[in-house]
Each structure stands twice: as structure tokens, then as C-alpha cells.
Amino acid sequence: MGRVQHGEMPQRPPAGQIEIRRLETAELRAHLDGLAAVLADCVAGGASVSYMAPFSHEDARVAFEGMAAEAERGRRLLLAAFDEGRVIGTVQVILALPPNQPHRGEIAKLLVHRSARGQGVAQLLMERAETEARAEGKTLLVLDAVTGGDAERLYTRLGWTKVGVIPDYALYPDGRPCATTFFFKALDR
Ligand SMILES: CC(C)(COP(=O)(O)OP(=O)(O)OC[C@H]1O[C@@H](n2cnc3c(N)ncnc32)[C@H](O)[C@@H]1OP(=O)(O)O)[C@@H](O)C(=O)NCCC(=O)NCCS
């Protein structure tokens, strides 16, 4: 297991030290605990990202094992942000969509550990996700975010187009309902 575990994180790194890498096969498996630590921390912080409380590190690891299996089959790609070898953030692009939407991808699980927020890690992850998606032949990306949350501001800042809001679309980890805003972005060919 890496140095990142169970929500414990060291000092915030300067943005210049952050490295974004696409994780595949062995490297992805090697960082499952680091990825799980970021997911568990986000859920503990109240993020509405599919999972309900209580949500343990083991729960998060199981979730990432499933997503890693999808990545290994080429159905999604997974990026991670590192500070000196520690995972501090992650994002995925879902590539496998119905046959009539081969040009479309979906952004999923943009997660930054609470101790690493507010220094551009998510922006770096999103910029790289767009680059990787374009390299996979995608020309249209979609995503959704909790209405009024930090992510919605980020996506607006990064040039995504807001489609609309669906009230009570999902739940926060504590069971409260939350509205969701849907976005799209056309990528340059
Ligand atoms: C949403 C989320 C991914 C943002 O991650 P982040 O790394 O903090 O995002 P950024 O650092 O790129 O941007 C956050 C803020 O820091 C600011 N910022 C970025 N770099 C900065 C810097 N060097 N100095 C000062 N501020 C900076 C940004 O302008 C932004 O400001 P805003 O909140 O006023 O809009 C993170 O809050 C998170 O993981 N939340 C929980 C999970 C979640 O909701 N995921 C989204 C699912 S759709």
C-alpha cells in the first residue's frame, strides 16, 4: 500500500509538483489503495459521487477494482494526479457507449482529496482528460455535477455548456437529495 491511506494526507503540494498520468494495467492495480483513499475521503467529506455513508476504505477499493477492470477492457480510461508518488486526485472518461454514439465520452469520478483542493488539481485532470478523450477519437463529452457545488463552478470555468438542472436527481452520502446539472463540451478535432 502507498503512503496515502484512510484519508490521511501530508502537506499540500505546490501546484508545480503535480503530475498527471494515465494509469493502465499494472500501474493501475498498484495504485488501487491510493485511488480508494481519495474516493473514501471525498465521500467522508459529503460528496455525492454514487456512494452512501458509511463508506469504508475497503468499500472504496472494491469500487475502484470494478472500475479498473473496465479500464483494462478499454471501456474507460483512468487518470491520476500524483504528488511525489502519492495519489491526490483522479478522473475517468467512459469510452464504451452505444454503437450509435462512438464519438461521445462521459467524464466520471472527478475526485480530489480534501487536503489537495484549491490549487488546480481538478483543472489539470480535466484538461488531460479532454486530451486523452480526443486521442481516443471522441469529439463530444458529457458530464453531470451537483447543482451549486464546487464542480459546477469548475466546469463552467473550463468552458463546458450547461444543459439544465434535474431536481432531486441523486442523494448526498447522508441521504439528503441533491439536484444535478448536466453539461456538454464539443472537442476540437
Ligand atoms: C470538485 C473538485 C474535484 C475540485 O477539485 P480542486 O482540485 O479543488 O479544483 P481546482 O483547484 O481546479 O479549483 C477549485 C478552486 O481553486 C481555485 N484555484 C485553482 N488553483 C488555484 C491556485 N493555484 N491558487 C488559488 N486558488 C486556486 C480555483 O479557481 C477554484 O476556485 P472556485 O472554487 O472559487 O471556483 C473537488 O472539490 C472534489 O473532489 N469534490 C468532491 C468530489 C466531487 O464532487 N467531484 C465532482 C463530481 S461531478
Ligand as a Chemical Component Dictionary entry (heavy atoms), coordinates in Angstrom:
data_LIG
# 
_chem_comp.id                   LIG 
_chem_comp.type                 NON-POLYMER 
_chem_comp.pdbx_formal_charge   0 
_chem_comp.three_letter_code    LIG 
# 
loop_
_chem_comp_atom.comp_id 
_chem_comp_atom.atom_id 
_chem_comp_atom.alt_atom_id 
_chem_comp_atom.type_symbol 
_chem_comp_atom.charge 
_chem_comp_atom.model_Cartn_x 
_chem_comp_atom.model_Cartn_y 
_chem_comp_atom.model_Cartn_z 
_chem_comp_atom.pdbx_ordinal 
LIG C1  C1  C 0 -14.837 19.479 -7.364  1  
LIG C2  C2  C 0 -13.376 19.130 -7.084  2  
LIG C3  C3  C 0 -12.963 17.974 -7.962  3  
LIG C4  C4  C 0 -12.484 20.344 -7.356  4  
LIG O1  O1  O 0 -11.123 19.964 -7.138  5  
LIG P1  P1  P 0 -9.947  21.062 -6.938  6  
LIG O2  O2  O 0 -8.667  20.406 -7.255  7  
LIG O3  O3  O 0 -10.090 21.737 -5.637  8  
LIG O4  O4  O 0 -10.309 22.094 -8.106  9  
LIG P2  P2  P 0 -9.416  23.322 -8.573  10 
LIG O5  O5  O 0 -8.285  23.521 -7.612  11 
LIG O6  O6  O 0 -9.091  23.148 -10.008 12 
LIG O7  O7  O 0 -10.445 24.511 -8.418  13 
LIG C5  C5  C 0 -11.019 24.772 -7.126  14 
LIG C6  C6  C 0 -10.866 26.248 -6.763  15 
LIG O8  O8  O 0 -9.495  26.550 -6.515  16 
LIG C7  C7  C 0 -9.114  27.681 -7.281  17 
LIG N1  N1  N 0 -7.684  27.548 -7.601  18 
LIG C8  C8  C 0 -7.138  26.708 -8.502  19 
LIG N2  N2  N 0 -5.788  26.856 -8.491  20 
LIG C9  C9  C 0 -5.509  27.778 -7.555  21 
LIG C10 C10 C 0 -4.316  28.337 -7.064  22 
LIG N3  N3  N 0 -3.119  27.969 -7.536  23 
LIG N4  N4  N 0 -4.392  29.250 -6.071  24 
LIG C11 C11 C 0 -5.584  29.619 -5.580  25 
LIG N5  N5  N 0 -6.771  29.104 -5.990  26 
LIG C12 C12 C 0 -6.715  28.214 -6.966  27 
LIG C13 C13 C 0 -10.000 27.633 -8.490  28 
LIG O9  O9  O 0 -10.132 28.884 -9.120  29 
LIG C14 C14 C 0 -11.297 27.176 -7.873  30 
LIG O10 O10 O 0 -11.952 28.290 -7.282  31 
LIG P3  P3  P 0 -13.542 28.292 -7.027  32 
LIG O11 O11 O 0 -13.833 27.204 -6.038  33 
LIG O12 O12 O 0 -13.793 29.652 -6.487  34 
LIG O13 O13 O 0 -14.204 28.027 -8.328  35 
LIG C15 C15 C 0 -13.207 18.755 -5.581  36 
LIG O14 O14 O 0 -13.779 19.759 -4.794  37 
LIG C16 C16 C 0 -13.786 17.408 -5.216  38 
LIG O15 O15 O 0 -13.129 16.377 -5.372  39 
LIG N6  N6  N 0 -15.027 17.389 -4.687  40 
LIG C17 C17 C 0 -15.649 16.160 -4.234  41 
LIG C18 C18 C 0 -15.962 15.228 -5.362  42 
LIG C19 C19 C 0 -16.833 15.855 -6.406  43 
LIG O16 O16 O 0 -17.812 16.497 -6.106  44 
LIG N7  N7  N 0 -16.445 15.631 -7.658  45 
LIG C20 C20 C 0 -17.149 16.144 -8.811  46 
LIG C21 C21 C 0 -18.078 15.113 -9.336  47 
LIG S1  S1  S 0 -19.005 15.827 -10.679 48 
# 
loop_
_chem_comp_bond.comp_id 
_chem_comp_bond.atom_id_1 
_chem_comp_bond.atom_id_2 
_chem_comp_bond.value_order 
_chem_comp_bond.pdbx_ordinal 
LIG C1  C2  SING 1  
LIG C2  C3  SING 2  
LIG C2  C4  SING 3  
LIG C2  C15 SING 4  
LIG C4  O1  SING 5  
LIG O1  P1  SING 6  
LIG P1  O2  DOUB 7  
LIG P1  O3  SING 8  
LIG P1  O4  SING 9  
LIG O4  P2  SING 10 
LIG P2  O5  DOUB 11 
LIG P2  O6  SING 12 
LIG P2  O7  SING 13 
LIG O7  C5  SING 14 
LIG C5  C6  SING 15 
LIG C6  O8  SING 16 
LIG C6  C14 SING 17 
LIG O8  C7  SING 18 
LIG C7  N1  SING 19 
LIG C7  C13 SING 20 
LIG N1  C8  SING 21 
LIG N1  C12 SING 22 
LIG C8  N2  DOUB 23 
LIG N2  C9  SING 24 
LIG C9  C10 SING 25 
LIG C9  C12 DOUB 26 
LIG C10 N3  SING 27 
LIG C10 N4  DOUB 28 
LIG N4  C11 SING 29 
LIG C11 N5  DOUB 30 
LIG N5  C12 SING 31 
LIG C13 O9  SING 32 
LIG C13 C14 SING 33 
LIG C14 O10 SING 34 
LIG O10 P3  SING 35 
LIG P3  O11 DOUB 36 
LIG P3  O12 SING 37 
LIG P3  O13 SING 38 
LIG C15 O14 SING 39 
LIG C15 C16 SING 40 
LIG C16 O15 DOUB 41 
LIG C16 N6  SING 42 
LIG N6  C17 SING 43 
LIG C17 C18 SING 44 
LIG C18 C19 SING 45 
LIG C19 O16 DOUB 46 
LIG C19 N7  SING 47 
LIG N7  C20 SING 48 
LIG C20 C21 SING 49 
LIG C21 S1  SING 50 
# 
